[in-house]
Amino acid sequence: PPELHILNNCSPGQLEGLCSFLQLSTCPEHLLVRFCSWLLALTPDLSYTSAAILAEQLFLRRVLSLAQPPSRHLMAALASFCSKYSQPFCRVLVAAVLREPGEGAEQTKLVCELVEECLEPDCVRMVLSQVLEVPLSEKLLPVVQAVLGRQEVLPPKLFDLLVLTLCRQAPAFATSLNYAKLVTAVLTMYQSQVS
């Protein structure tokens, strides 16, 4: 709809106000899919800041409150949004999931699914760097495993940080099967770089 061009002309504060007025954070999920398809067709593309605000308004509350697997409508909306605005999406949503204390099993599975199926290689590397910025926990090991499963070439600094983090954290994961799988994956995939 032509009305959506207003999204390109809003200041960040105005956009937050508009999202609140339209109740985008609580709109039904089947409408969320349609809204995201409209966003993909919008020209010119949204600015980074606008996309980050929309990622927060559309998805953050929904994802952080997941207690069961996301609906197919929510997954379709997430995949759609990620296909065009994955950088701001990762900065807002993935970072919030990684910082969230506690189990967060559904959130972790969701991030793994996005890493495996939706994100571009540069965003996959961004997710790994975000994981390595927070203390490693059992909850985050599957995310690192999903990143490694993509078999992307890691920049030397990021790879060194990964190895260093795994080495430093080893005592805390002495009995963790997920940690053992992760170390095995690193040794298998990057054997030429590991000394």
N, C-alpha and C positions, 0 to 999 in steps of 0.2 A: 504493500500500500504506500502511496506517495507520502502519507503522514509520517512514515518512519524516517524520512530524511531529516526530521527534527533531531534525531539522535546524533547526527553529525554537527549540529549547530548548538548543542547544549554545553554549558560549562560542567565540570564534574559535579558541582553542587546541584545544579539544575537537573542533571541526569539522575542523581540519587533521589531527588524529590519526585521526578517523573515516575521512576520505578516504584517508589513508595505509593504514589497516587494510583498507579495502575495495579498495585498489589501483585507485582510480578513474582515476588518470592513465594507466594502462595497460590498462584494460578494453577488450574488443573494441568496435569502432566501432558495430556494429549494436545492442549493448546500451546504448551511449552515447545513441543516438537514443531508446530506450525510457525511459531514466533521465530525459532532458530532458523528455519528454512527461509523465512523472510530476511533475516539478518545476513544470510549467505548471499542473497541476491542484491543486497544494498550496495549502491555505488555512490560515491567512493567508499572504500572500506572504512570501518570504524577506526578511530585512533586507538593507540595502545591503551591509553587511560580509560577511554569509553568502554573498550572491550573488557578491561579488568573490572570496571564497575558493574557491567552487565553480568560477567561471570560470577561475581560475588552475589549480586541481587537474585539472579536466576537459580543458582545452584548451591551456594555455600550452605544455607540452612538445611536444604533437602539432604545433601550428602552427609553433613555432620550428624543428622538425626536418623540416618539409616539404621534400622535394627534387623532388617532382612534384606535379601538381594534386591537391587533396584529393579523397578518395573521396566518392561521393554520400551515404554514411552520415554522414561527418564534416560535410559541408555542411548536411545536414538537421539535425544536432544543433546546429550553430552557429546556424543560422537560427531554430531553435526556442528556444534559450536567449536569443538577441538579441531575440526578439519580446516578451519580458517583462522582461528584465534588461539592457537595452542600455547603460544608464549605467555600472554596475559593469564590464560586459564591456569597454566602450571604455577605461575607466580602467586596467584590468589588461592586457588582451590587445593592443589596438591600440597603447597606449603602449609596450609591450615590443617590438612589431614595429618601431615607428618608431625606437626607440633601438638596435636591433640593427645592428651594423656590417656592411659588406659588401653583396653584391648583394641577397640575399633576394628573388629574383624571384617565387617562388611565394607568399611571405608578402605581398608587395606586391599581387599579383594578387588574393589572398584578401581583403585589406582593401578593395581597389577594388570587388570583388563585393559585399561586405557593405554598403559605402556606397551602391552603386547599387541594391541590392535589399532590404536588410533593416532598415537603421537608420532610426529616427524622425528628423524634421528637427532636433530639438535635439541629437541625437547626431551627426548629420552636421556640424553647426557645431562640436561638441566635437572631432571628429576633425581638422577644419581648424585649430582653435586648438592642438591637440597637435602637428600638423605644423609650425606656425609657431614652436613653442617650441624645436625642434631645428634645427641647421644644414640648410638646404635642400640636397638632393642629387638627382642624376639618378633615383635609386631612388624618391624621394618625389614627383616631379612628376606621375606618373600618379594618385596619391592625390588631389592637389589638383585635377587634371582631373576625377576622378570626383565630387568634392564639387561642383565648378562645374556638372557635368552634371546634378545634381539640381535646379539652378536655384532653390535656396532663397534667401530674402531674408536677407542677412547683416547683422548688427548693424553700425552705423557703425564702432565701434572695431575689430571683427574685419576689416571690409573695408579700413579704413585700414592695419591691420597687414599684410594680404595685399599691398596695393599697395606699401607701404614695403619689405617683404621682397623682392618681385620686383624693385624698383628697385635695392636694395642689392646683390642677388645677380647682377644682369645681367652684369657682367664675367666672372664664373665660368662663365656659360652662353652665352658668345659664339657657340659653334658647335653649340648644342643645339637640335635640331628640336623636342623635347618642350617646351622652355622657350618657343620661338617660338609653338607651338600654344597654350600656356597664356596667354601675354600676349595673343594674339589673342582667345582666349575671354573673358578679363576685359574687354578693350576692347569686344567685341561685346555681352556680356551686361549690362555695367554702364556703358554709354557715358554715361548721364546723370550718373553719379557720378564719372566720371574726368575730371579737368581737366588 
